[in-house]
Amino acid sequence: MKTPLLQTMYATALLMLVAVLAGTPESGRANEPAASDAQYTWDLTEFYASKALWTTHLERLRGDVDFLAPYAGKLRDDASTLLSALDAN
């Protein structure tokens, strides 16, 4: 059974989540680069010549870590789980 304090905390967390989601852009604007002064922008073309190359590499890396999926949310359970994850690859 939830205590009144716990119920209040859950209600507050839910309200905060709703407020954050209400302010989240729906148009995909999060993927657009922010307007910034050029002096504060890193030139990453030394590593990736194009955004397409970066995206390709990112997708490959995501595939490379699929073996960790069974350990999602479990690494802090105990030392043997962490060790199993580290030895998995």
KOLGU-4560 file (N, C-alpha, C; in nm, 3 decimals, padded with zeros to 5 digits):
<recs>
<n_xx: 00.084 n_yy: -00.118 n_zz: 00.000 ca_xx: 00.000 ca_yy: 00.000 ca_zz: 00.000 c_xx: 00.088 c_yy: 00.124 c_zz: 00.000 mol: A seq: 1 type: MET>
<n_xx: 00.056 n_yy: 00.220 n_zz: -00.084 ca_xx: 00.137 ca_yy: 00.340 ca_zz: -00.095 c_xx: 00.102 c_yy: 00.438 c_zz: 00.017 mol: A seq: 2 type: LYS>
<n_xx: 00.205 n_yy: 00.499 n_zz: 00.070 ca_xx: 00.184 ca_yy: 00.600 ca_zz: 00.173 c_xx: 00.145 c_yy: 00.731 c_zz: 00.104 mol: A seq: 3 type: THR>
<n_xx: 00.082 n_yy: 00.823 n_zz: 00.178 ca_xx: 00.046 ca_yy: 00.952 ca_zz: 00.117 c_xx: 00.167 c_yy: 01.027 c_zz: 00.060 mol: A seq: 4 type: PRO>
<n_xx: 00.280 n_yy: 01.017 n_zz: 00.129 ca_xx: 00.400 ca_yy: 01.084 ca_zz: 00.080 c_xx: 00.444 c_yy: 01.024 c_zz: -00.054 mol: A seq: 5 type: LEU>
<n_xx: 00.440 n_yy: 00.892 n_zz: -00.063 ca_xx: 00.478 ca_yy: 00.824 ca_zz: -00.186 c_xx: 00.382 c_yy: 00.858 c_zz: -00.299 mol: A seq: 6 type: LEU>
<n_xx: 00.252 n_yy: 00.864 n_zz: -00.268 ca_xx: 00.153 ca_yy: 00.902 ca_zz: -00.369 c_xx: 00.179 c_yy: 01.044 c_zz: -00.418 mol: A seq: 7 type: GLN>
<n_xx: 00.213 n_yy: 01.133 n_zz: -00.329 ca_xx: 00.243 ca_yy: 01.272 ca_zz: -00.366 c_xx: 00.366 c_yy: 01.278 c_zz: -00.454 mol: A seq: 8 type: THR>
<n_xx: 00.467 n_yy: 01.198 n_zz: -00.422 ca_xx: 00.589 ca_yy: 01.197 ca_zz: -00.503 c_xx: 00.560 c_yy: 01.143 c_zz: -00.642 mol: A seq: 9 type: MET>
<n_xx: 00.481 n_yy: 01.036 n_zz: -00.652 ca_xx: 00.445 ca_yy: 00.980 ca_zz: -00.782 c_xx: 00.365 c_yy: 01.082 c_zz: -00.865 mol: A seq: 10 type: TYR>
<n_xx: 00.271 n_yy: 01.151 n_zz: -00.800 ca_xx: 00.190 ca_yy: 01.250 ca_zz: -00.870 c_xx: 00.278 c_yy: 01.365 c_zz: -00.919 mol: A seq: 11 type: ALA>
<n_xx: 00.373 n_yy: 01.407 n_zz: -00.838 ca_xx: 00.464 ca_yy: 01.515 ca_zz: -00.877 c_xx: 00.550 c_yy: 01.472 c_zz: -00.994 mol: A seq: 12 type: THR>
<n_xx: 00.602 n_yy: 01.350 n_zz: -00.989 ca_xx: 00.686 ca_yy: 01.298 ca_zz: -01.099 c_xx: 00.605 c_yy: 01.289 c_zz: -01.227 mol: A seq: 13 type: ALA>
<n_xx: 00.479 n_yy: 01.244 n_zz: -01.217 ca_xx: 00.393 ca_yy: 01.235 ca_zz: -01.335 c_xx: 00.366 c_yy: 01.372 c_zz: -01.394 mol: A seq: 14 type: LEU>
<n_xx: 00.340 n_yy: 01.470 n_zz: -01.310 ca_xx: 00.317 ca_yy: 01.607 ca_zz: -01.359 c_xx: 00.441 c_yy: 01.663 c_zz: -01.427 mol: A seq: 15 type: LEU>
<n_xx: 00.558 n_yy: 01.635 n_zz: -01.371 ca_xx: 00.682 ca_yy: 01.683 ca_zz: -01.432 c_xx: 00.703 c_yy: 01.617 c_zz: -01.568 mol: A seq: 16 type: MET>
<n_xx: 00.673 n_yy: 01.488 n_zz: -01.578 ca_xx: 00.687 ca_yy: 01.417 ca_zz: -01.704 c_xx: 00.593 c_yy: 01.475 c_zz: -01.809 mol: A seq: 17 type: LEU>
<n_xx: 00.470 n_yy: 01.500 n_zz: -01.770 ca_xx: 00.373 ca_yy: 01.559 ca_zz: -01.863 c_xx: 00.420 c_yy: 01.697 c_zz: -01.909 mol: A seq: 18 type: VAL>
<n_xx: 00.475 n_yy: 01.776 n_zz: -01.817 ca_xx: 00.523 ca_yy: 01.909 ca_zz: -01.853 c_xx: 00.639 c_yy: 01.901 c_zz: -01.951 mol: A seq: 19 type: ALA>
<n_xx: 00.730 n_yy: 01.807 n_zz: -01.930 ca_xx: 00.844 ca_yy: 01.791 ca_zz: -02.021 c_xx: 00.797 c_yy: 01.745 c_zz: -02.158 mol: A seq: 20 type: VAL>
<n_xx: 00.708 n_yy: 01.647 n_zz: -02.160 ca_xx: 00.658 ca_yy: 01.596 ca_zz: -02.287 c_xx: 00.576 c_yy: 01.702 c_zz: -02.362 mol: A seq: 21 type: LEU>
<n_xx: 00.506 n_yy: 01.786 n_zz: -02.290 ca_xx: 00.429 ca_yy: 01.892 ca_zz: -02.355 c_xx: 00.520 c_yy: 01.993 c_zz: -02.422 mol: A seq: 22 type: ALA>
<n_xx: 00.639 n_yy: 02.012 n_zz: -02.368 ca_xx: 00.733 ca_yy: 02.107 ca_zz: -02.426 c_xx: 00.826 c_yy: 02.048 c_zz: -02.529 mol: A seq: 23 type: GLY>
<n_xx: 00.814 n_yy: 01.919 n_zz: -02.555 ca_xx: 00.901 ca_yy: 01.852 ca_zz: -02.651 c_xx: 00.852 c_yy: 01.880 c_zz: -02.793 mol: A seq: 24 type: THR>
<n_xx: 00.940 n_yy: 01.923 n_zz: -02.883 ca_xx: 00.897 ca_yy: 01.951 ca_zz: -03.020 c_xx: 00.852 c_yy: 01.825 c_zz: -03.093 mol: A seq: 25 type: PRO>
<n_xx: 00.745 n_yy: 01.839 n_zz: -03.170 ca_xx: 00.694 ca_yy: 01.726 ca_zz: -03.247 c_xx: 00.746 c_yy: 01.725 c_zz: -03.390 mol: A seq: 26 type: GLU>
<n_xx: 00.806 n_yy: 01.833 n_zz: -03.432 ca_xx: 00.843 ca_yy: 01.847 ca_zz: -03.572 c_xx: 00.982 c_yy: 01.793 c_zz: -03.604 mol: A seq: 27 type: SER>
<n_xx: 01.048 n_yy: 01.733 n_zz: -03.508 ca_xx: 01.181 ca_yy: 01.682 ca_zz: -03.535 c_xx: 01.288 c_yy: 01.789 c_zz: -03.525 mol: A seq: 28 type: GLY>
<n_xx: 01.255 n_yy: 01.900 n_zz: -03.466 ca_xx: 01.352 ca_yy: 02.009 ca_zz: -03.457 c_xx: 01.474 c_yy: 01.972 c_zz: -03.374 mol: A seq: 29 type: ARG>
<n_xx: 01.464 n_yy: 01.867 n_zz: -03.294 ca_xx: 01.578 ca_yy: 01.828 ca_zz: -03.211 c_xx: 01.695 c_yy: 01.780 c_zz: -03.296 mol: A seq: 30 type: ALA>
<n_xx: 01.669 n_yy: 01.734 n_zz: -03.418 ca_xx: 01.776 ca_yy: 01.687 ca_zz: -03.506 c_xx: 01.842 c_yy: 01.799 c_zz: -03.585 mol: A seq: 31 type: ASN>
<n_xx: 01.782 n_yy: 01.916 n_zz: -03.583 ca_xx: 01.839 ca_yy: 02.028 ca_zz: -03.656 c_xx: 01.955 c_yy: 02.087 c_zz: -03.576 mol: A seq: 32 type: GLU>
<n_xx: 02.061 n_yy: 02.125 n_zz: -03.646 ca_xx: 02.172 ca_yy: 02.186 ca_zz: -03.573 c_xx: 02.131 c_yy: 02.321 c_zz: -03.514 mol: A seq: 33 type: PRO>
<n_xx: 02.178 n_yy: 02.346 n_zz: -03.395 ca_xx: 02.149 ca_yy: 02.474 ca_zz: -03.331 c_xx: 02.232 c_yy: 02.584 c_zz: -03.396 mol: A seq: 34 type: ALA>
<n_xx: 02.173 n_yy: 02.700 n_zz: -03.406 ca_xx: 02.246 ca_yy: 02.815 ca_zz: -03.459 c_xx: 02.348 c_yy: 02.856 c_zz: -03.353 mol: A seq: 35 type: ALA>
<n_xx: 02.473 n_yy: 02.860 n_zz: -03.390 ca_xx: 02.577 ca_yy: 02.897 ca_zz: -03.295 c_xx: 02.689 c_yy: 02.969 c_zz: -03.368 mol: A seq: 36 type: SER>
<n_xx: 02.767 n_yy: 03.035 n_zz: -03.290 ca_xx: 02.882 ca_yy: 03.106 ca_zz: -03.343 c_xx: 02.985 c_yy: 03.004 c_zz: -03.391 mol: A seq: 37 type: ASP>
<n_xx: 03.043 n_yy: 03.027 n_zz: -03.508 ca_xx: 03.137 ca_yy: 02.932 ca_zz: -03.568 c_xx: 03.258 c_yy: 02.904 c_zz: -03.479 mol: A seq: 38 type: ALA>
<n_xx: 03.297 n_yy: 02.998 n_zz: -03.396 ca_xx: 03.414 ca_yy: 02.976 ca_zz: -03.312 c_xx: 03.387 c_yy: 02.872 c_zz: -03.203 mol: A seq: 39 type: GLN>
<n_xx: 03.259 n_yy: 02.843 n_zz: -03.176 ca_xx: 03.225 ca_yy: 02.742 ca_zz: -03.076 c_xx: 03.182 c_yy: 02.609 c_zz: -03.139 mol: A seq: 40 type: TYR>
<n_xx: 03.207 n_yy: 02.593 n_zz: -03.265 ca_xx: 03.167 ca_yy: 02.472 ca_zz: -03.338 c_xx: 03.291 c_yy: 02.390 c_zz: -03.372 mol: A seq: 41 type: THR>
<n_xx: 03.286 n_yy: 02.261 n_zz: -03.344 ca_xx: 03.397 ca_yy: 02.174 ca_zz: -03.377 c_xx: 03.388 c_yy: 02.131 c_zz: -03.522 mol: A seq: 42 type: TRP>
<n_xx: 03.501 n_yy: 02.124 n_zz: -03.586 ca_xx: 03.507 ca_yy: 02.074 ca_zz: -03.723 c_xx: 03.539 c_yy: 01.925 c_zz: -03.717 mol: A seq: 43 type: ASP>
<n_xx: 03.438 n_yy: 01.843 n_zz: -03.739 ca_xx: 03.455 ca_yy: 01.698 ca_zz: -03.728 c_xx: 03.479 c_yy: 01.632 c_zz: -03.863 mol: A seq: 44 type: LEU>
<n_xx: 03.502 n_yy: 01.712 n_zz: -03.967 ca_xx: 03.525 ca_yy: 01.653 ca_zz: -04.098 c_xx: 03.655 c_yy: 01.572 c_zz: -04.104 mol: A seq: 45 type: THR>
<n_xx: 03.742 n_yy: 01.595 n_zz: -04.008 ca_xx: 03.864 ca_yy: 01.514 ca_zz: -04.000 c_xx: 03.829 c_yy: 01.367 c_zz: -03.969 mol: A seq: 46 type: GLU>
<n_xx: 03.719 n_yy: 01.347 n_zz: -03.897 ca_xx: 03.677 ca_yy: 01.213 ca_zz: -03.860 c_xx: 03.571 c_yy: 01.158 c_zz: -03.955 mol: A seq: 47 type: PHE>
<n_xx: 03.476 n_yy: 01.242 n_zz: -03.994 ca_xx: 03.365 ca_yy: 01.202 ca_zz: -04.082 c_xx: 03.347 c_yy: 01.309 c_zz: -04.188 mol: A seq: 48 type: TYR>
<n_xx: 03.365 n_yy: 01.271 n_zz: -04.313 ca_xx: 03.358 ca_yy: 01.368 ca_zz: -04.422 c_xx: 03.216 c_yy: 01.417 c_zz: -04.447 mol: A seq: 49 type: ALA>
<n_xx: 03.116 n_yy: 01.339 n_zz: -04.407 ca_xx: 02.978 ca_yy: 01.379 ca_zz: -04.429 c_xx: 02.890 c_yy: 01.325 c_zz: -04.318 mol: A seq: 50 type: SER>
<n_xx: 02.770 n_yy: 01.382 n_zz: -04.308 ca_xx: 02.676 ca_yy: 01.334 ca_zz: -04.208 c_xx: 02.633 c_yy: 01.191 c_zz: -04.242 mol: A seq: 51 type: LYS>
<n_xx: 02.624 n_yy: 01.158 n_zz: -04.370 ca_xx: 02.586 ca_yy: 01.022 ca_zz: -04.412 c_xx: 02.689 c_yy: 00.920 c_zz: -04.363 mol: A seq: 52 type: ALA>
<n_xx: 02.816 n_yy: 00.955 n_zz: -04.370 ca_xx: 02.922 ca_yy: 00.866 ca_zz: -04.321 c_xx: 02.910 c_yy: 00.846 c_zz: -04.170 mol: A seq: 53 type: LEU>
<n_xx: 02.883 n_yy: 00.955 n_zz: -04.100 ca_xx: 02.863 ca_yy: 00.948 ca_zz: -03.955 c_xx: 02.745 c_yy: 00.857 c_zz: -03.922 mol: A seq: 54 type: TRP>
<n_xx: 02.635 n_yy: 00.873 n_zz: -03.992 ca_xx: 02.515 ca_yy: 00.793 ca_zz: -03.967 c_xx: 02.542 c_yy: 00.645 c_zz: -03.993 mol: A seq: 55 type: THR>
<n_xx: 02.614 n_yy: 00.616 n_zz: -04.101 ca_xx: 02.650 ca_yy: 00.478 ca_zz: -04.133 c_xx: 02.733 c_yy: 00.416 c_zz: -04.022 mol: A seq: 56 type: THR>
<n_xx: 02.832 n_yy: 00.491 n_zz: -03.975 ca_xx: 02.918 ca_yy: 00.441 ca_zz: -03.868 c_xx: 02.840 c_yy: 00.423 c_zz: -03.738 mol: A seq: 57 type: HIS>
<n_xx: 02.750 n_yy: 00.515 n_zz: -03.708 ca_xx: 02.669 ca_yy: 00.507 ca_zz: -03.588 c_xx: 02.582 c_yy: 00.380 c_zz: -03.590 mol: A seq: 58 type: LEU>
<n_xx: 02.520 n_yy: 00.352 n_zz: -03.703 ca_xx: 02.438 ca_yy: 00.232 ca_zz: -03.715 c_xx: 02.521 c_yy: 00.105 c_zz: -03.700 mol: A seq: 59 type: GLU>
<n_xx: 02.642 n_yy: 00.105 n_zz: -03.754 ca_xx: 02.730 ca_yy: -00.010 ca_zz: -03.738 c_xx: 02.767 c_yy: -00.031 c_zz: -03.591 mol: A seq: 60 type: ARG>
<n_xx: 02.797 n_yy: 00.080 n_zz: -03.522 ca_xx: 02.831 ca_yy: 00.070 ca_zz: -03.380 c_xx: 02.713 c_yy: 00.021 c_zz: -03.298 mol: A seq: 61 type: LEU>
<n_xx: 02.593 n_yy: 00.066 n_zz: -03.332 ca_xx: 02.475 ca_yy: 00.017 ca_zz: -03.261 c_xx: 02.461 c_yy: -00.134 c_zz: -03.278 mol: A seq: 62 type: ARG>
<n_xx: 02.489 n_yy: -00.183 n_zz: -03.396 ca_xx: 02.485 ca_yy: -00.327 ca_zz: -03.421 c_xx: 02.593 c_yy: -00.401 c_zz: -03.345 mol: A seq: 63 type: GLY>
<n_xx: 02.707 n_yy: -00.335 n_zz: -03.326 ca_xx: 02.819 ca_yy: -00.399 ca_zz: -03.257 c_xx: 02.793 c_yy: -00.420 c_zz: -03.108 mol: A seq: 64 type: ASP>
<n_xx: 02.700 n_yy: -00.346 n_zz: -03.051 ca_xx: 02.674 ca_yy: -00.359 ca_zz: -02.908 c_xx: 02.544 c_yy: -00.433 c_zz: -02.877 mol: A seq: 65 type: VAL>
<n_xx: 02.483 n_yy: -00.494 n_zz: -02.979 ca_xx: 02.359 ca_yy: -00.569 ca_zz: -02.957 c_xx: 02.378 c_yy: -00.684 c_zz: -02.859 mol: A seq: 66 type: ASP>
<n_xx: 02.498 n_yy: -00.737 n_zz: -02.848 ca_xx: 02.523 ca_yy: -00.847 ca_zz: -02.756 c_xx: 02.502 c_yy: -00.806 c_zz: -02.610 mol: A seq: 67 type: PHE>
<n_xx: 02.498 n_yy: -00.675 n_zz: -02.583 ca_xx: 02.478 ca_yy: -00.628 ca_zz: -02.446 c_xx: 02.330 c_yy: -00.617 c_zz: -02.408 mol: A seq: 68 type: LEU>
<n_xx: 02.239 n_yy: -00.634 n_zz: -02.503 ca_xx: 02.097 ca_yy: -00.618 ca_zz: -02.476 c_xx: 02.046 c_yy: -00.702 c_zz: -02.358 mol: A seq: 69 type: ALA>
<n_xx: 02.089 n_yy: -00.828 n_zz: -02.344 ca_xx: 02.040 ca_yy: -00.906 ca_zz: -02.230 c_xx: 02.080 c_yy: -00.850 c_zz: -02.094 mol: A seq: 70 type: PRO>
<n_xx: 02.178 n_yy: -00.762 n_zz: -02.091 ca_xx: 02.226 ca_yy: -00.706 ca_zz: -01.965 c_xx: 02.165 c_yy: -00.570 c_zz: -01.933 mol: A seq: 71 type: TYR>
<n_xx: 02.079 n_yy: -00.520 n_zz: -02.018 ca_xx: 02.019 ca_yy: -00.388 ca_zz: -01.998 c_xx: 01.946 c_yy: -00.383 c_zz: -01.864 mol: A seq: 72 type: ALA>
<n_xx: 01.982 n_yy: -00.287 n_zz: -01.782 ca_xx: 01.919 ca_yy: -00.269 ca_zz: -01.652 c_xx: 01.964 c_yy: -00.368 c_zz: -01.545 mol: A seq: 73 type: GLY>
<n_xx: 02.061 n_yy: -00.452 n_zz: -01.576 ca_xx: 02.104 ca_yy: -00.556 ca_zz: -01.480 c_xx: 02.249 c_yy: -00.542 c_zz: -01.436 mol: A seq: 74 type: LYS>
<n_xx: 02.323 n_yy: -00.451 n_zz: -01.493 ca_xx: 02.466 ca_yy: -00.443 ca_zz: -01.463 c_xx: 02.495 c_yy: -00.409 c_zz: -01.318 mol: A seq: 75 type: LEU>
<n_xx: 02.404 n_yy: -00.345 n_zz: -01.252 ca_xx: 02.427 ca_yy: -00.310 ca_zz: -01.112 c_xx: 02.376 c_yy: -00.417 c_zz: -01.015 mol: A seq: 76 type: ARG>
<n_xx: 02.319 n_yy: -00.524 n_zz: -01.068 ca_xx: 02.264 ca_yy: -00.628 ca_zz: -00.981 c_xx: 02.372 c_yy: -00.691 c_zz: -00.892 mol: A seq: 77 type: ASP>
<n_xx: 02.478 n_yy: -00.736 n_zz: -00.955 ca_xx: 02.588 ca_yy: -00.795 ca_zz: -00.877 c_xx: 02.713 c_yy: -00.799 c_zz: -00.963 mol: A seq: 78 type: ASP>
<n_xx: 02.823 n_yy: -00.830 n_zz: -00.901 ca_xx: 02.953 ca_yy: -00.830 ca_zz: -00.970 c_xx: 02.960 c_yy: -00.936 c_zz: -01.079 mol: A seq: 79 type: ALA>
<n_xx: 02.898 n_yy: -01.050 n_zz: -01.058 ca_xx: 02.907 ca_yy: -01.156 ca_zz: -01.158 c_xx: 02.832 c_yy: -01.119 c_zz: -01.287 mol: A seq: 80 type: SER>
<n_xx: 02.721 n_yy: -01.045 n_zz: -01.274 ca_xx: 02.649 ca_yy: -00.998 ca_zz: -01.392 c_xx: 02.735 c_yy: -00.899 c_zz: -01.470 mol: A seq: 81 type: THR>
<n_xx: 02.797 n_yy: -00.808 n_zz: -01.400 ca_xx: 02.885 ca_yy: -00.711 ca_zz: -01.464 c_xx: 03.001 c_yy: -00.782 c_zz: -01.534 mol: A seq: 82 type: LEU>
<n_xx: 03.061 n_yy: -00.877 n_zz: -01.467 ca_xx: 03.172 ca_yy: -00.951 ca_zz: -01.526 c_xx: 03.126 c_yy: -01.029 c_zz: -01.650 mol: A seq: 83 type: LEU>
<n_xx: 03.009 n_yy: -01.088 n_zz: -01.645 ca_xx: 02.954 ca_yy: -01.160 ca_zz: -01.761 c_xx: 02.936 c_yy: -01.067 c_zz: -01.879 mol: A seq: 84 type: SER>
<n_xx: 02.887 n_yy: -00.947 n_zz: -01.854 ca_xx: 02.868 ca_yy: -00.849 ca_zz: -01.961 c_xx: 03.001 c_yy: -00.808 c_zz: -02.020 mol: A seq: 85 type: ALA>
<n_xx: 03.100 n_yy: -00.788 n_zz: -01.935 ca_xx: 03.233 ca_yy: -00.748 ca_zz: -01.984 c_xx: 03.298 c_yy: -00.859 c_zz: -02.065 mol: A seq: 86 type: LEU>
<n_xx: 03.273 n_yy: -00.984 n_zz: -02.029 ca_xx: 03.331 ca_yy: -01.097 ca_zz: -02.099 c_xx: 03.247 c_yy: -01.142 c_zz: -02.220 mol: A seq: 87 type: ASP>
<n_xx: 03.130 n_yy: -01.084 n_zz: -02.239 ca_xx: 03.036 ca_yy: -01.131 ca_zz: -02.341 c_xx: 03.090 c_yy: -01.115 c_zz: -02.483 mol: A seq: 88 type: ALA>
<n_xx: 03.172 n_yy: -01.019 n_zz: -02.508 ca_xx: 03.219 ca_yy: -00.998 ca_zz: -02.644 c_xx: 03.351 c_yy: -01.062 c_zz: -02.660 mol: A seq: 89 type: ASN>
</recs>
